[in-house]
């Protein structure tokens, strides 16, 4: 059997098992094990590749970020952040739907997990929106769309995986993700204002009410400050930032805001560990699948096709990769997609002389978009389950929102100077800048 046939067999088995409901990790492993049977590769080497995939210090940041999100939601501390969001934008047309976008910006900078975001918002804001008469499909669509912001802004788990696997600055990805994340949040607010349900119009909060809400949410909102401040100043790595954030919650936030929750901490730790096992086993399986893709020269073939169409034009290369990743993201979650196709991405990044951080942000936005597109749409599927509506109705309600993501993607591709402005001015080394030999500032690649 030739290489192309083996790759098709592996992909077909993965898709077949996936549609039968088999978890992604086991579907990928099944494809790899069958593919290996037709090559000279030993099963022992595949096991070694799976272990190598998870043997990364940078990936240790993930369980701590997951634990931050679990502690915040389980201890009911997020209600204070919701109240702050409500005082800021609750008076606008669309009321609670505006709150969803603002709250997601706050909470995304604590959890870094799209699934944590969609679960928390569905259990809190989703229930309130239903009571106020919002259409359930719209509730699922707006919550799912807003939760994708967690894949872009720090401490994005998707960015951690991309940086760890692709040897790209995680701090650079964190900072560059602010612009597209902010654009999606503002785009959702504009959409809700002009095209969403009116909702209950609330009176504008006074300055005193906003100040009170900010004061009550100050302790949990210190978490993004700790994460970003520590990483950007170089005091600690992303993994160490996760440890410090967890320590802040355990030693300060919970004892002061919800001391009774201390007895439930063992459950939170166990649940966070259980959640971490899911991406971990998926990373292992995807590493093996990606290695087989490279071994069978599949990545080289795809790279040759893209460079044959785009040449060395960086914009065209990124547009073609966006199309490819949009299709792939419809079937595979972001983490395994990144791991499987990272050799291809690295090759095309070099061919187009593209800044690795810029390429990373473009693809992370694309994969975030894939979380709400058919037929898989993991986050939209979760939101529809939580809200209790058919996936087809939630998908129909989400279709107009796609414009926000497409506009963000186009801007991210064609405006690298804006996307990379923050990392270039805060941490120039993260985007390939180096100190000027004359000692005056930094020299950055075009």
N, C-alpha and C positions, 0 to 999 in steps of 0.2 A: 504494500500500500504506500503510495507516495505521500509527501508531506501535506499537500493540499487536502487530500482525502482524510488524513488523520485529523487535521485541524477542523474540517467540517464535521467529522464524527464527534470530536470533543465538544464543539459548539452545539451540535444538535442534541447530544445527551444532556448538556447543561440546561438548554431551553426546555427540553421535554420534561426533565425532572422538576424544573422550576414551575412549569405550568401545572404539574401534578401536585404541587404544594410542598415539595421537598425543600428544606432550608437551603439558602444560597451556598453555604459552605459545603454541604454534602453534595449538592448538585455539581459544583465545581470539581470536587474531589473525584466524583464518579467519572466525569469527563477525562480528568487527568489519568486515572488508573487504567481506563480503557485505552487511552492514547499511548501510554507507556508500553502496553502489551505489544504494540506494533513497531516499537523502536528498540534500540540497543541500550536504552536508559534502564538502570536498575531501580527497583522500588525503594531500596535503601537510600539512594541518592535523592529521590523525591521526598522522602521523609526528612532528610537533612535540609532540603530546600525549604520545606514547611517550617522547620525549626528556625532556620536562618531568617525567615520572614518576620518572626515575632521577636527575634533576639536583637532588639534595638532599644537603647536607652530613651530615645525621644518618644517612643510609644508609651512609656510609663506615665506620660502626662495625661493620657486618656482616662485611666481609672480615677484620677484625682478630680478631673473636670466633671466626670460623671457623678462622682460622690458629692461635689459642690451642688450640682443640680438636684440630686436626690435629697440632700439635707435641706435645701431651701424650700422645695415643694412639700416634703413630708412634714416639716416643722411649721407649715402655714405662714412662713415669713413673707412669701410672695404677695400676700394680700396687701401689705404695706406698699409694695411697689405698684400694684394695681391701683391703689388709692391715689398715688402720686400721678400716675398716667391719667387717671380720671379727672383729677383737678386741673391738669394741663390742657387736655383736649376734649374732655367729656361734653363741653358746651357746643362743640362744633356739629355741623350736620353729619349725621351718621354715627354720632355719639360713641357707642361701645365699639363699633368697627374701627373708629379712629384710635380708640384705646388699645385695641389689639395690636396695631402697627407700632405704637409707641412702647407698649409694654414689651413687645418682642425685642425691640432694640435694647431695652434694659436687661431683660432676662437672658437674652442670647449672650451677653457679655459676662454672664455668670456660669452658664452651663456648657455652652459650645456644642450642644447636641440638638439637632432638629427634632428627634423623637421626644426628648424631654420637653421641649417647647410646646409641641403639639399636644402632649398629654396634659401639661399644666394648664394651658389656655382652654382646652376642651372642658376640663373639669371645673374651671372657675368662670372665665369669661363666656364660654359657650353656654353654660347653664343660664347665666344672667341675660344673654342675648335672646335665648329662647323665651324667657319670661317676658321680655319686652316686645315680643312679636316678630323678631327677625326670621326670615325664611331659612329653615334648616340647611338646605343646600348651600346658600350663601355663607352661612356660619362656617360650614366645613371648608369651603373654598378660601375664605379670607384667613382663617386660622392656619390652614396648611400653607398658604402663600407666605404669610408673615413668619412662620416658623423656619422657612428656608434661610432667613437672615442669619440664623445661628451657624450656618455653614460658611459664612463670609467674614463676620466680625470675630475678633478674638474673644474667648479662647477656642476658636473653631477646631473641632476634632478632625474635620476633613482637611484643614490646612496643616495640622500636625502630621497626619499620615502622608500628605503630599510632600511636605518638607523632609520627613524622615526617609521616605522611599526614594525621592528624587534628588536628595542632597541639595535642597534649596533652603534658604534661610527661613525658618519658621517665623521669626520676629518680622521679617520683611513681608511675608504673606499676611500676617496679622494686621500690620499697619496698612498695607495696600488694599486689604479687604474692606476698609472703612468706607471708601467712596462708593463702590457698588452696593454695599449693604445699606448705606444711607439713601442711595437713589431708589432702591426697592421700597424702603420704608416710606419715603416721601411719595413715590409713585402710587403705592397702595392707599395712602391718605387722600391723594388727589382723586383716585378712582372712586373711593368710598364717598367722597364729598359730592362728586358730580353724577355718579351712576349707581351708587349703593342705596340701600333703604335709608329713610330719614331717621328712623328710630325716635326715641324720646329726647326732646330738646331740653337740656338742662341749663340752668343759669350759669353764667360765667363765674368761675371761682375767684374770690378776692385774693389779693396778694397775701393776706394773712393765712387764708386757707391753704394756698399753695406752699407757703413757708412751713405750715404745720405738717402737711403731708411730706414735704421734703425732709423735715426733721425726723419724723417717724420712720422714714425709709433710709435714713443716712447710714445706719450700720450695714444693712445688706448691700447698699450701693457702694460701700467701700471696697467690695470685692473686685469690681473692674479696675478701680484705682490701684489696688494691690497688684493685680495681674499685669496691667499695662505698665504701671510705674516701675515695678521690679524688673520686668523684661527690658524695657526701653533704657533704663539707667544702667543695665548690665549687672544689677545686684544678684539676680538669679536667672536660671534658664527657665523655659516654659514648664518643664517638669517640676522644678523647685517652686515655681509660681503656684502650681496646683497644690503643692503641699502647704504652702503658706496660706492660701485661700481656705483650704479645709481647716487649718489650725485656727484661722480667724473666726470661722463659723462655730467651731466646737468650743473655743475658749471665750468668745465675746458675744457673737450674735445670739446663739441659742440660750446661753445662761441668762442674758439680759432681756430677751424678747419672748422666749417660750421655755422657761426652765423645766417645765413638766415633761418636755420632749426628751430629756436626757435618758430616760428609761427605754426609749425606743431606738436609741442610737445603734445597738447591735443589729437590729433589723435593717436599718439604713445601710450599714456597712455590707451586710450579706447581700442585700438587693443590688447595691452598686457593683459588687463583685460578680453577681450573676449577670447583670447587664453587660459588664466588660467582657465576659466570656464570649458573647455573641460576635462583636467585631474582631476579637482576638483569633477565634477559630476561622473566621472569614478571611482575615489577613493571611493566615497560614495557607489556606486552600488557594487563595488568589495568587499568592507568591509562586506556588507550584504551577498553577495554570499559566501565569505570565512567563515563567521560565521555560515551560514547554512551548509557548508561543514563540519565544525568541529562539529556542533550540531548533524548531522546525522552520525557522526563517520567515514566520508569518509577519513579524513586525517590520522586517526589511522590505517585504513585498508591499505592505500597506504604505510604508514610508516612500518607496519608489513611485507608487501611484500618485500620492499627494504631491511630491516634488515634481513629478512629471506634469501635473496640472497647474501647479502654482509657481514652479521654479523656485527662486529664492525670495519671492515677495512675502514679507512677514504677515501682512494683513490677510492675504489670500490663504496662506498656510493656516492661520488661526481660524479663518472662516470655515475652511474645510474640516479642521479639527472640531470646531463647534458642531458642524453637521454630523460628523462621525460620533462624537460623544453624546449628542442629543439622542441619536438613534440607540446607541449602546445604553445610555442612561435610562431609557424606557424599560430596559429588561434587567439591568444590574444596578445594585446600589453603588454610591460614589466610592466607598472605600475599596472594594474589589476592582472596580473599574480603573482607579488610579494605579493600583499595584500591577494589574495585568498589562496595562498599556504604557507604563512609564518608560520602558526602553524606546518605544515609538515616539513618545513626547520628547524625550531627551534628544533623539536624533533630529527631529524636525525643529526643535528649539535652536540647535546648533546650525542647521541648514539655513534657517531664516535669520540668523544673528539676532534672535529675540531675547530680551531680558528674561531670565528664568522665573523671576517673581511675577513679571507681567503675564507670561504664559500661564503660570500657576493660577493667578487670579481669574483669568479668562475661563480656564477649564473648570475651576471650582464654581463659578457662576453658572456655567453650562450644566454641571452636575446637579446644582441646587435646583435649577429649572426642571431637570429630569425627575425630581421628586414629586412634581405635581402634574406630569404629563402621562398619558396612557401608553401602553396598557398596564404598566406596573404602578407607577406613581405612589411609592411607598408612603410618603407623608400625607398625601391626599387620601389614600386608602385608610390610613390610621385615623385621620380626622373624620372621615365619613362613618367609620365604625364607632368612634367616641360619640359623635353627634347623633347617630342612629338614622342615617339616610343612605339610600343606595349610592354606590360609587358612581354610577352613570349620571345621576342628578348632580352630585357634587362636581363631577368633571364638566358638565354643561355650564354650571355656575362659574367655574374657574377659567373657562376659555377666554373671556374678555380680558382677564388679568394677565394673560400671556403677553399682551402688548407691553406691560411694564417690564417684564423680564427681557423681552427682545430688545427694547430700547436700551436697557442697561447693558446688555451684551454688546450691542453695536458701539455704544459710547466707550465701554471698557477696552474694546479692540482698537478703536481709532484714536483714543485720547490717552496714550500711555503716560504722557507727561503729567496729566492730572491724577491718574491712578497711582503713580509712583511718587507724587509730590511729597506726601507725608514721610514715607521711609527715606527719601533722599535728603530731607531736611532734619529728620530726627535721628536716623541711624543709617548714614550713607553706605557703610560697609555691607549692609544687608542686601543692597541692590547692585553690588559690584563696583561701587565707587572706591577710590583709593586716595590716600593723602597726596596732596600736591608736593612734589620734591622741594619746591621753594618754601614750603611750610605754611602757605596761605590757602586754607580750605581744602576741598576735595575735588578730584577730577572724576566725573561720572561718564560712563559710556553713553553714546547717543541712543 
